[in-house]
Amino acid sequence: MAIWPAIGESGLRYTVEILMAPKTFAQYEQEGWQRNAATYDAIDLPTTCQAVTPILNSLGSLQDLPILELASGTGYLAAQAVTQGATITGIDISPKMVEIAQQRVPVGATFLLGDASDLPFEAEQFDAVVCSFGFPHFADPQKALQEIARVLKPDGVLTFSIWPEPEPDNSFFGLIQKVCQTYADLEVGLPPAPPSSALADPAIRDPMITQAGFKDIHTQTLNLRWPLQGPETMVEFIVKGSVRTRMLYERQTPAVQAKIRAGLVEETMAYIRNGKKSIPCPGMLVIGSKAVVRMD
């Protein structure tokens, strides 16, 4: 709180102003991915890269295809697309992610700092828009869909991957959710945010995508797995590879944090003791095309 001088009709007076407004979900996301940029390739990419081939295969031939990638991260998908002849533009909210991506793909790709809900492009610039697990991190996914439709050419393709609602006992995110629900205080003042798996629910997703201007929506299950890198694999993900879950974890008391870490290690060790090298982490591919408005 600070006291600021102000000039009024009666001379000098003082007003009280609150300087620190609560951070928004979008601000936490930007700060989080700026922080996670250095560890993304080690923590998240071994799993998310498994969705890249299905995403690119959904577009057909990539030769000379202008593609926009939202939440382009460290540039792995862009690098694969460029090797197949595409020209790709990536956009991300993290300056460090943009820097890393441009170093990874110095030719054939351009990476920009920006927001998916306010794309800095003219209408009908791209033949395809792709997004690898980025939608849960958008503060306004409906606005992002509208922007995607705006910058796509008629009949252009949108393909994105999403995490479905986790299964509690046999999937990577389900196990994390189970442990957090067991030990964490869930009422810790998290910023308002869209549900992370909303676009995996057809009752929510299909009307949203249709309203934004897309047609021929279909989905594909992705049988992904999260590689185990030791007993701390899930703990490392929370503190170095996530944003939403880390927000919840950081708001717990030290005693509760210790219980969460111990619970995650216990769940991970059950797989390690059984000789498993990974934990199931199913994903979903969503594909649609821009509807053409015909003037009769």
Buried (B, 14 or more C-beta within 10 A) or exposed (E): EEEEEEEEEEEEEEEEEEEEEEEEBBBBBBBBBBBBBBBBBEBBBBBBBBBBEBBBEBBEEBEEBBBBBBBBBBBBBBBBBBEEEBBBBBBBBBEBBBBBBBEBBEEBBBBBBBBBBEBEBEEBBBBBBBBBBBBBBBBBBBBBBBBBBBBBBEEBBBBBBBBBBBBBEEBBBBBBBBBBEEBBEEEBEEBEBBEBBBBBBEEBBBEBBBEBBBEEBEBBEBEBBBEBBEBBBBBBBBBBBBBBBBBBBEBBEEEBBEBBBEBBBEBBEEBBEEEEEBBBBBBBBBBBBBBEEEEE
